C-alpha cells in the first residue's frame, strides 16, 4: 500500500472556515507536517482550535524560511521533501497544513511538486482563500457580471495591472504599503484593507486614507471599480 | 430581535467541501432560499447530500433566470428581495444557498445588496471557489511567487487580459469555447479545462487540443505561464 501526501488548506483564520473534507483528513492523519515550529505556526494554531487531538499526533516541523534567497529556499525545500519522503516510504500518510488555500501562493506547493516528482501520491484539499474571506468580512462581493478578478502578490509591480478593469486584490502588501497606496492614488482607485482577516485580531480599514504605512504580513487590499461598501 | 440573511457558499460540488461554518448555519436555519426550483438547483442538491434534514425546512424558490436582459433580471431580483424581506420581517433568519463562493460572480450578491439597503442584517459565509477546486482536481497549484492570478468571466473580452503575466482562469466559457480557444492559441498559451469540477460527472481536458468546442455551463479553463501539470 502506498502512502499519500495531503496538502490541506485550513482557510484564513476562523477554525470554522475549515471544510468537512479538511477536518476529516486532519482528524484521521497520524503524521502532520507544518511549515514552521509549532509555537509560531498559524496553520497549526487554527487547526488545533477545531481538532484538539492534533497535540497527540506526530508533528513534522518543516523549516520554511520567509526569504527570497533561492539557495536558502532550495535547501529548505529539499530538507522538507526528505523529511516527508521518509514518512511516506514507511507507508505513513502525511497531512501538510497550510494557511488559506494550497493552490494560491502557498509554500506547500513546492513540497507538493518535489514529492510528486519522486513518484509518491499527492492530493490537494482546498481551503477558503484569504481574499474571499476579506470580502465576506467587509460584507461585500468581490466581482460581478463581466468584472475580472485580478490578484496581485506583493512582489509583482502593481502598476502593471492597476489600470485594468475589474477588482484588484493586493496580497501581503505589509511593508510595501507606502508604494502600493501611492500607486492606487495615482490611478484614482478607492481601496479598503483587512489585516488578520477572520482572526481574533482582525482590523478593517475602510478607505485608502485610513490605511497605515505599515501593517502585518496578513494584510490584504481590495480595490473595486465601484464603491467597495454595500 | 432582528433577523439576518446569510449568503452561504456550498463550494464547487463535492458536499464535503462545505465548511464547518456553512454546515452549522444551514443546519440551524428554518428557512432556506435557493436561486431556482428545488429539482434543478445545484446548490440545494449539494447541501442536501450533507444535510438530509434540508427536506424538512421551509424552502423559498427564488426565480433567478440566466439572462442578460436587465428588465427581467431587475424584476426577478425585486421579487426575490420581497420574498426574503417578508421572512426577515417575521424575525425568521434566511439562509441563501449559492454555488462556489458568494463573493465571486454569485447571483446571491444582488439580493444581498438589496436586502442590506432595506436595513436588514446580512452575513456572507464563504465557500470554496470553483477555480481553486479545479486546480486541486488537476493536482496542481494556481499561482506561485510573483505570478498574478487573473480570473476572467465569459462575458469579458478575453484578449484584453491574456497578454498579462500570471495564471489566467476563464470562467463559464461553455458556449464561447471556439472564440476562447482561438484567443489562447494566438497568444501561444497552453491550457487545461475542468468541466463539472468535483461533481460526479467531472471531466478533465489536459491540453488545448483536447478541449471541445462546446461544453456545459460549469466549465473552467486554466492557462498558466509554465506547464500546468506538476
Contacts between the chains, C-beta under 8 A, distances in Angstrom:
chain1	res1	chain2	res2	distance
A	11	B	19	7.3
A	11	B	126	7.9
A	14	B	21	6.9
A	15	B	20	7.6
A	16	B	19	6.6
A	16	B	20	4.5
A	16	B	21	3.8
A	16	B	24	7.2
A	17	B	19	5.1
A	17	B	20	7.5
A	17	B	21	5.7
A	17	B	126	6.3
A	18	B	19	6.4
A	18	B	20	5.8
A	19	B	11	7.3
A	19	B	16	6.6
A	19	B	17	5.2
A	19	B	18	6.5
A	19	B	19	5.3
A	19	B	20	7.6
A	19	B	128	6.7
A	20	B	15	7.6
A	20	B	16	4.5
A	20	B	17	7.5
A	20	B	18	5.8
A	20	B	19	7.6
A	20	B	20	6.8
A	20	B	23	6.5
A	20	B	50	7.0
A	21	B	14	7.0
A	21	B	16	3.9
A	21	B	17	5.8
A	23	B	20	6.4
A	24	B	16	7.2
A	50	B	20	7.0
A	101	B	128	7.7
A	101	B	132	4.9
A	102	B	136	7.3
A	102	B	141	7.0
A	103	B	132	5.2
A	103	B	135	4.0
A	103	B	136	6.1
A	103	B	140	7.4
A	103	B	141	4.8
A	103	B	142	4.3
A	103	B	143	7.7
A	104	B	132	6.8
A	104	B	141	7.6
A	104	B	142	5.6
A	104	B	143	5.8
A	104	B	149	6.8
A	105	B	143	5.9
A	105	B	144	6.7
A	105	B	145	7.7
A	106	B	141	7.0
A	109	B	141	3.9
A	109	B	144	6.1
A	110	B	144	7.8
A	112	B	141	7.2
A	112	B	230	6.9
A	113	B	230	5.1
A	116	B	139	7.3
A	116	B	230	5.0
A	117	B	230	7.8
A	122	B	139	6.1
A	122	B	230	7.7
A	123	B	139	7.3
A	124	B	135	7.2
A	124	B	136	3.9
A	124	B	139	6.4
A	124	B	140	7.9
A	124	B	141	8.0
A	125	B	136	7.0
A	126	B	11	7.9
A	126	B	17	6.3
A	126	B	128	4.6
A	126	B	132	4.9
A	126	B	133	5.7
A	126	B	136	5.2
A	127	B	128	7.7
A	128	B	19	6.7
A	128	B	101	7.7
A	128	B	126	4.6
A	128	B	127	7.7
A	128	B	128	6.7
A	129	B	129	6.9
A	129	B	132	6.4
A	132	B	101	4.9
A	132	B	103	5.2
A	132	B	104	6.8
A	132	B	126	4.9
A	132	B	129	6.4
A	133	B	126	5.7
A	135	B	103	4.0
A	135	B	124	7.2
A	136	B	102	7.3
A	136	B	103	6.1
A	136	B	124	3.9
A	136	B	125	7.0
A	136	B	126	5.2
A	139	B	116	7.3
A	139	B	122	6.1
A	139	B	123	7.2
A	139	B	124	6.4
A	140	B	103	7.4
A	140	B	124	7.9
A	141	B	102	7.0
A	141	B	103	4.8
A	141	B	104	7.6
A	141	B	106	7.0
A	141	B	109	3.9
A	141	B	112	7.2
A	141	B	124	8.0
A	142	B	103	4.3
A	142	B	104	5.6
A	143	B	103	7.7
A	143	B	104	5.8
A	143	B	105	5.9
A	143	B	151	7.3
A	143	B	153	7.4
A	144	B	105	6.7
A	144	B	109	6.1
A	144	B	110	7.9
A	145	B	105	7.7
A	145	B	153	7.1
A	145	B	155	6.6
A	146	B	153	5.6
A	146	B	155	4.1
A	146	B	156	4.5
A	147	B	153	7.1
A	147	B	156	7.6
A	148	B	150	6.3
A	148	B	151	6.2
A	148	B	152	5.1
A	148	B	153	7.0
A	148	B	156	5.8
A	148	B	161	6.0
A	149	B	104	6.8
A	149	B	149	7.8
A	149	B	150	7.5
A	149	B	151	4.0
A	150	B	148	6.2
A	150	B	149	7.5
A	150	B	150	5.4
A	150	B	151	7.7
A	150	B	161	8.0
A	151	B	143	7.3
A	151	B	148	6.2
A	151	B	149	4.0
A	151	B	150	7.7
A	151	B	151	7.8
A	152	B	148	5.0
A	153	B	143	7.4
A	153	B	145	7.1
A	153	B	146	5.6
A	153	B	147	7.1
A	153	B	148	7.0
A	155	B	145	6.7
A	155	B	146	4.1
A	156	B	146	4.5
A	156	B	147	7.6
A	156	B	148	5.8
A	156	B	165	7.8
A	156	B	166	7.9
A	160	B	164	7.5
A	160	B	165	7.7
A	161	B	148	6.0
A	161	B	150	8.0
A	161	B	164	6.7
A	164	B	160	7.5
A	164	B	161	6.7
A	164	B	164	7.6
A	165	B	156	7.8
A	165	B	160	7.7
A	166	B	156	7.9
A	230	B	112	6.9
A	230	B	113	5.2
A	230	B	116	4.9
A	230	B	117	7.8
A	230	B	122	7.6
